[in-house]
Amino acid sequence: MEGLRTFWASRALRERVLLAVFGALGAISLYLMLIVQPFYTRADAAQRDYARAYEQSMMIARKASAIEAAERGQQATGSALDGLERAVQIGGLSAGNMIEEGASRARARFDEVSAAQFTSFLQTLTSTQGLSIIELVVERGGPGRVTATIAVQRLK
């Protein structure tokens, strides 16, 4: 401790001011790196986790309502395009291009959608919307993703 006092006393006023300023900057930097930054990192991770959990809960709610409707025997009515749009909404997908081909047929294209969600969508399409798949072209996309074109027809 005496060596530190000797070191400090042997410095000129200008050197002491610079040492104090740089010491304060170093202390502030350590505080930010060791205390503040981890909190921000955890907050960002928590926001991402919340968004993911909310998205999953909404998807589960859509699927549950579709299952309840199917159990009550409430088969969807209307055009094939209406049924296709409802199935897309229930499945949580986004179709790039949906075309009606008459009252009983419709076609849609899906670009880079989740393969698991697309599979669930296909089940919803046939089980709750009263549509049959008449054409299906699936191409591999990125990891866990597919690009697909589907044509459906309303069951009579």
N, C-alpha and C positions, 0 to 999 in steps of 0.2 A: 504494500500500500504506500510505503514511504517512497519507493521508486517511482510510482505513478505521480505522486505529488511533486517530486523533483523534476520529472519529465514535464509536467504541466507548468511549473514555475519557470523552467528554462525556455519556454516558448514566448515569442513576441505576441503582443495583443492581436495582431492580424492573424497569426497562426492559430491562436486559441479560438478566435471567432470561426475560422474555417473548419477547424476540428470539431467544434460544437455543432456547426451547421451540418457537416457531413455525418456526424454521429446521430443527429436528430433524423436526417434523411434515411440513414440505415435502419434506425429503430422503426420509423414509419413504414419502410419497405417490408421489414420483417413482420410487423403487425398485419399489414395488408396480405402478405403471402401466407402467413401461418394461421390467421384468424378469419379475416374477411373473405378471402377467395374460397376456402372450403364451404362456407355458408352459401355463397352464390352458386357454386357447383352443385351442392345438394338441392338447392331451390330449383335449379334448372332440371335436374333429374326428377325431382318430385312433380314438376309441371308436366314433363313428358309422360311419367307414369300415370298421372291423373288423366291426361288426354287419352292415353291408350286404354285405361280402365273404363273411361266414359264411352269410348267408341265400342268397346266390347259389350258393355251393358246395353247400349242402344241396339246392337246387332242381336243380342239375346232377346231383348224385348220384342223386336220385330219378328224373330223366329217363333217366339212363344205365342204371339198373336196369330201368326199364320197357322200354327199347330192347333190352337184353340178353335179357329174358324174351320179347319179341316175336321176336327173331332165333332163339331156341331153339325157337320154336313153342309156347310154353307159354301158350296162350290161357286166360284166366281162366274159371273155372267158378263156379257158384253162382247166386244170384238176381241180378236186375238191380240191386237196391239195393246188394248187395255189390260189384258191379262199379263202380257209380257212386261208392260210398264210396272204393274203391281209387283210382279215377281222380282224385277230389278230393284225396286224400292225396298222390298222385304229383305232381299239379299245384301243390301248395302253396296251395290255395284253402281257403276256409271257406264252406260252404253253410249258409244260415240255416235252411232247412226242407227235409228230405228225406223223401219219402213213398213207401212201397212200394204199388204198384197191382197186386197179384197177383205171382206168382212171376217172371213174365217182363217186368214193366214197373215203372218207377220215375220219380219226378219230383223236381226240386230247384229251389230258388231261390237266386240269388247276388245279394247287395246290394253295390254299389260295389266290385267287384273289378277288378284290373288287366286291361285289355283284352288285353294280350300274354299274360298267364298264362291267361286264359280261352280264348284261341285255342289255346294249347298243350294245355290241358285237353281241348278238343274233339278234337284229334288223338289224344291218349292214349286217350280214351274209345272211339273207333272202332277204333284200331289194336291196342291191347293188351288191352282188356277185352271184346271181342266184343259190343259194344253198338251198336245203330243209333239215331240220333236221329230221333224221330218228331214232335217238336214243339220249336221253339226260338223264344223271344221275347227279343230283345235291345233294351234301351233305353239311351240315352246317359246316362252319369252325369257325374261331375266330369271334369276333364282327364285323359285316358288311362284312364278307368274306365268300367265298364258295370254295369248291373243286368240280370240275365237269369233266365228261367225255362226249364227244359229238361225234356223227357220222353224217356226212352229205353226201348228194348225189347231183350231178349236175342236175339241171332241164333241161329237153330237150327242 
